[in-house]
Amino acid sequence: MSRFLRTAGSDSSSSESESDSDEDESDMSAGGPEAKKKGRFLRSDSEDEDTDDEDVKHVVKSTKDKRVEEIEATGKVMDNALKINDWVVISAEFDKLLRLVQRQSNAAEPIPPFFLKTLSSLENSLNAALAKEKEAKKKMNAVNARALNSMKQKVKKSTKEYEKEVHQYQADPEALEREFALHSQPAEAAVVKTKKVKRAAESGSEDEDPVTDDHFTTVGKGGKAMQFTADAIFKTLKLVHDARGKKNTDRGEQMRILEKLLEVAATPYQCIRVLLALVSSRFDYNSSLTSYMPIDFWLAAEREVDQLISIVARDSAYSVQENTEDYDELLERSLDTEPDGVVRIRGSIISFVDRLDDEFTKSLQNIDPHGTEYIDRLKDEKVLYRTICRAQAFYESSQQQEPLARVIMRRLEHIYSKPDAVVNALESSLSSSEVSPSVTLASSSTTSGLVHALCIYLYKADNSLLRTRAILSHIYHHALHNDFHTARDMLLMSHLQESIHSADVTTQILYNRTVVQLGLCAFRCGLIKEAQATLQDIFTTQRVKELLAQGVHQQRFQAQLTPEQERAERARQLPFHVHINTELLEAAFLVSSMLVEIPLLASIDSEEQKRKVISKPFRRLLDFADRQVFTGPPESTRDHIMQASKALQDGEWEKCRDLIQSIKIWSLMPEVVSVKEMLAKRIQEQGLRTYLFTYAPYYTTLSLSLLSQTFSLPLRTVTSMISKMIWNEELSASLDQSTGVVVFHRIELSRPQQLAQVIADKINNMVEQNEKGLDIKLGGISGWGDRGDAKGEKRGEQTQERRGRGDRTRGGLRGGTRGRGSRFAQGLGNQMAGQSSQRAR
């Protein structure tokens, strides 16, 4: 009865209950059986002192013992369910039992005999239950029947999987149980500790000797003793290999185990096997695509790859190959055990070298390029380059062509875009190396010779991708060393501009970088038109940084990147030290466009001709600058170039020269003094051309000596330029050598003549487009006259033949000697001429 519901008449009962509770408390204080139930937080200090004097035993069980006990408990639950024919519970507990046994196998522990016994008895019970079910008149419920059929499949599968162990158990159960008990003995950790001993250990008294137990053994994860000896090295390697890639595997612990195994490895075969596993585990430590490998792990992996290459290069009896025959990984192998005298080990050194290089690049992508950490990291390139050269020397000696081509490509990628001083520093590390490749800077004498020798080997390789990347690297190197004509001829002969759109993204990026470097090379060499034409395509797209892999794609309203695409694009970004300065690139392009466009604008008479644009980006910037009401002092590179363009249009070539030479970005270009002198000379020449185009209508004759003095050019140069303009029909004039003047001839076209010229140009374009469309429709290729080979001639003959089929066309049209394209152009031209004459009237 609750104490709130007690009445006055229940005082006697309450007193009795109080007396009972007093007796219970006295029993508990006397140490009765109820005292054990009292929590330790309710005990008094005197009780704690009493319990401290007693020896309290704590049993500490290992994880393996807990797993075995859990397996046995699950088996007992299955036995109880089997007695009542509950196959639903049996099915669930059997699944749990399989998971526990699988966990036991993952920990490299032997299968408990109890599981084998349960599996054998379960198979017999299942057969009996199925036979009984067939004979029974009353069938079991549907759920139990489905569970019974499911158990039939599960037991059949498990019996087949553990067939060997079940046969061993059925042959000699006692022997298997003794072996399991013997194996489990070192891992048993039933420890009896007393609190007195613990208190003595904490007090640190020196009089008492520490309590030791000779039964303790150093154990690893899962309670298994780890033996780091040469005899057990392959068994430990197999345990590490089986645990690789699993969810709860401690990768750091795996690397420490493999490092200890490397210390105790006695034979070259053992060292190679351990090194292959150790380097793989280091690369597995960081599986993320965004973050880079820790630098200390990378340095350790680089040293181990070096050690692996040194072992296989020193002893040719051992060969690491990707494809080998199956062999027993738990046995030691030597020359005596192999029939052909070569021990082939499954592995891939070139994959390690590729991964080292990729992780080095990834670390440079993620480190701030403006800090000292980037410089420190960049110093490791020398070590990586030495490892790549060692791998090349090993594959040259072993004559493995496919990995040799890959490693040569890796070496080429480290030197093709770097100045000679950096290449000399990288090559200097090979002098102290034990193993060096056949092609070095010492044997080639120059960096161009070294790049040429490496590319020649890749040209002979079977891999078309490597050949493409090799020729692009070769062209880039020539352009870097101002050999424009060689680089241009190689690019044109390779025909890569026709097929580069079908290449992979990294090769397209290399192609863009090569074309841009070729344009800069033409600019440094003073070839302004070639530089403008080369850089025109990439600047028209307005995505220079993205195409050069120096910036991510700008998110636009209509084109949004998915997270996967954005991650892939960021992974393709080049490290900062190999970037091409986009501001310098833009300055070279805009200056080249200025020197080409300004004389062209001065030579144009009509608005119709002004629409012919060579450089749209430059013309757009120039139009924007012309619309400005007030123009302040130039600040950026674009401001300098736009104001210089206006000065050149006005004939102020000296102001234009000063503005162009005051651009600070030229200091990043090698040989900046010669580049500025070249720009001054080109500005003088184009200033003369602009002056002649602008003021030719206002002169009858013009003195050559006056032009020479005005533009500070030699008289010979002025005469040469004007002669060239007259020859190209850019200037309607003639030279009078006797008097030293230019005589201008005015040809003023009437309005109908101007319209006739416009109509003729349009008809000409339409004829060309019509012929191209017709050629494509009939199975030919447009632009048949571009190549002077037999195929081009044949296509020309076919075209002429098609043009002469006018008499065989349907409808019996007249004029059989004319083709369809000519009739179409003629009719359209007549129609347009009529319209233009009506407008003229």
Disulfide bonds with the S-S distance in Angstrom:
none
